[in-house]
Structures are given as structure tokens and as C-alpha cells.
Amino acid sequence: VLDAALGFLRDRVRPHAEQIDSDREAMRNAFDGMRELKLLSLRRSEKYGGPNVSEREFRAFQEEIARASGALAFLQTQHQSAVSLLGKHANEAIRAEYLPKMDSSLCVGLGFSQLRRSGEPICKAQPTVGGYLLHGEVPWITGLGFFDEYIVGASLPDGQAVFGLVPFREVEGQILSKPMRLTAMEAATTVAGHLSNYFLPEEKVAFKKAPGWIRANDAFNVTLQGHFAVGCAMAGIDIVLENARKKKLSFLENSAVALTHELSILRQELVDSQSDFAEETLSKRLQLRGRVIELMMRCAHAAVVSSSGASNVKGHPAGRVLREAIVFSVSAQTGAIMEATMKLLVRNSEQTA
Ligand SMILES: Cc1cc2nc3c(=O)[nH]c(=O)nc-3n(C[C@H](O)[C@H](O)[C@H](O)COP(=O)(O)OP(=O)(O)OC[C@H]3O[C@@H](n4cnc5c(N)ncnc54)[C@H](O)[C@@H]3O)c2cc1C
């Protein structure tokens, strides 16, 4: 499966990365290519059709797809995460209905980052006969026009959260915003949702989670999301190397070698931390996520600097990689990740105190 994936990324994605970033049709071609090759459910268990690639292979795939096209990586990861979430947490009826179709005919996005926000919940669920009434805002849902449904997360009065499957189109009780104008990855088509007395029937409830689950889940995932930043950093280094060859400048080649060395050490630390979910090591893992984000930004910046003025021309890969790095700096961000990243960005914290 992964050999096919790498060939696909090399031949059908990387050469079109600029169009995929900005043009929905190009994105659709790339996404449909993944569908044809059955690459959309890589972590699905054998019971529902597999291929259930190993954790190590899956993270390597995430890096390679982010290296080839950040926008495609971002779009498809919403669906791959939905496959994993349903596989891990959904009731058997939902698993049996959804998972077998999720490698091709049924695509599902996510809309639950609002659960990370502290204070009064912005998306609430009220139990009612036969299900729940949903009210409030879903500030981020990526994949309009690509995904059929999305998993919404809404807070219950007792602090639990209910996760349900909602059609990803305007229906009674749900209004979607226009696609957001974004600095990067616009073609992945992100919208905001507004729910007003939206009826979520019991049979579309995938699972419920205890208060604070999202925080525990985020703490578990701190380093996993870092692989996208690794892939984006690799894309930046690729551009530096290409410039070194084109411009015949040995210091550019030396810079690419040094950045690759630094990245490979950090990547190994990420891989080593993946089976470590202990509370005591959380601050170290947060720092690791921050370090990967910081290195990704330096690699993207190196791509720009080594490309000179041309990096400013619309459609230049260095500009795209730098813009993609913006998204990978904040996607799945929590307050703790923000703090860990800021600590690394501020060199002299005493002066700012
Ligand atoms: C292009 C794009 C597409 C996205 N698509 C999706 C998607 O499809 N599905 C999805 O679920 N998410 C999506 N996201 C959301 C993404 O994961 C969020 O960026 C991330 O969860 C951070 O949330 P936020 O940007 O809304 O920031 P906020 O929620 O405002 O803040 C981030 C963190 O800081 C903390 N914080 C903020 N203000 C305070 C405060 N005053 N006091 C204490 N703590 C505070 C919050 O608790 C939170 O943990 C997308 C994001 C982008 C940029």
C-alpha cells in the first residue's frame, strides 16, 4: 500500500502541488487519486476491510504527503482521523455502517475543535426524545464538497461531549458559511457551521465522552501531529537542495545537509516518544512539538531565502511551503502547545517578563 502511495505522491501530487493548494479541481483530482488507490482508510482494522498499516508506516506516510502537498495532507487527514476515531470509539452499529465504505464511497470530516476552548461551550447539545438538539458554532470544518458528513462535537449540560454524524451540507437546523479565504490550503475548503435546533437522532450518535476527554486526547496526541511539521520541513529542505544544484552554491548544499541532520534527530525523538503517554513526560513532549514547529518554520524560511526574490512570485513552491507551515504551526493547537511553541520563539524571556 505504501509503495503505491509513494509512487502516487511522486508522480501525481508533487508536480501539481501549487495547483492543489489553490484550485479545487486539482485538489479533487488528487483526492480522487487517493480514493482509486484505496489510500483513504490506512488505519482501518482488517475486520472492516483494512489495510491497518502500522503506526510507524502511517506516520511516515503523513510526512511524505505533507512533503508533497500540505493542502492534500491536511484534507485527507481529517478523513483518516475520522476513520480512526470511529474505529476506536464508535458503537458497533456505526462502525458496521460507516467503516466498510470509508475507503471510497463515504468521506467524513471533523468539526470538534470547539471542545478545546475553555469557558462557556460554543456548541451545545440538549437531550431530547430520540436524540439531541444541537445549538451553536462549529468554527472550523474542512472538506466541504469533498466529504459527505462530518463528526460534530457538542457539550452536554453535565459536561460530557456527544459526537455525532451530521450531513456536510446545509440542512434544516444547519447553516454553513462560505468557504473561508485562507492564507494556505484554501482548496481544502474550510467552512464554519452554525447549528440552531439541529436534530441529531440517536442512531447518528457515534459516541459520548466524559468531561475533559478532549484534553486527555490532546495530551495523548501532542507529538503525533508533529509528523506533518516534519513533512513540511522536508519540503523546505528539498527546495534548498534544488536551489543548491541550480545556483551551484555549496553553502546552500551544506545548509540543506545540516537542516536534514537536525530534522532526523528530532524526528527520531518524535518516534521514540510515541509510545510514551505518561503525565510526567507531558512537558517534554510539548517542548518536542514546539521544537518541530520551530524547525519547520526555519526550513520553510530557508526555502524562501535560498530562492531569493523568486520566492515572492505567486505560485513559487517556497512561498507555498512557508504558507503551509503557518497551518501546521496551529492545527490541533492547544493552550499548552501554544505556550511551548512561544517559549521557543522568545529568546530572552527576562526582557519580556
Ligand atoms: C485552515 C484550518 C482548518 C481547520 N480545519 C479543522 C477541521 O476540519 N476540524 C476541526 O475540528 N478543526 C479544524 N481546525 C481547527 C484547528 O485544529 C484549530 O486551529 C485548533 O484547534 C486551535 O483552535 P482555534 O484556532 O479555534 O483557537 P482557540 O480555540 O481560540 O485557541 C487555541 C487554544 O488556546 C486556548 N485559549 C484560547 N484563548 C484562551 C484564553 N483566553 N484563556 C485560556 N486559554 C485560551 C484554547 O483553550 C485552545 O486550547 C482548522 C484550523 C485551520 C487553521
The ligand as an ORCA input file, in Angstrom:
! r2SCAN-3c Opt
* xyz 0 1
  C      -7.219     26.032      7.931
  C      -7.733     25.345      9.155
  C      -8.636     24.307      9.026
  C      -9.118     23.636     10.147
  N      -9.986     22.591      9.981
  C     -10.461     21.941     11.058
  C     -11.391     20.858     10.926
  O     -11.737     20.436      9.825
  N     -11.892     20.292     12.044
  C     -11.540     20.717     13.293
  O     -12.052     20.162     14.284
  N     -10.651     21.724     13.457
  C     -10.116     22.348     12.375
  N      -9.244     23.395     12.534
  C      -9.048     23.876     13.904
  C      -7.691     23.709     14.442
  O      -7.407     22.443     14.866
  C      -7.592     24.813     15.464
  O      -6.764     25.772     14.879
  C      -7.067     24.456     16.794
  O      -7.931     23.566     17.463
  C      -6.956     25.721     17.623
  O      -8.238     26.291     17.785
  P      -8.553     27.797     17.403
  O      -7.692     28.194     16.269
  O     -10.017     27.928     17.222
  O      -8.017     28.610     18.648
  P      -8.639     28.840     20.075
  O      -9.605     27.749     20.398
  O      -9.098     30.226     20.168
  O      -7.323     28.688     20.959
  C      -6.435     27.580     20.936
  C      -6.090     27.122     22.341
  O      -5.757     28.189     23.205
  C      -6.599     28.191     24.333
  N      -7.070     29.540     24.609
  C      -7.503     30.433     23.713
  N      -7.883     31.557     24.340
  C      -7.702     31.337     25.664
  C      -7.927     32.102     26.832
  N      -8.432     33.327     26.775
  N      -7.629     31.540     28.020
  C      -7.131     30.298     28.112
  N      -6.898     29.525     27.043
  C      -7.182     30.034     25.842
  C      -7.804     27.337     23.982
  O      -8.317     26.672     25.108
  C      -7.246     26.382     22.986
  O      -6.779     25.220     23.595
  C      -8.714     24.056     11.433
  C      -7.801     25.110     11.564
  C      -7.312     25.756     10.443
  C      -6.334     26.878     10.616
*
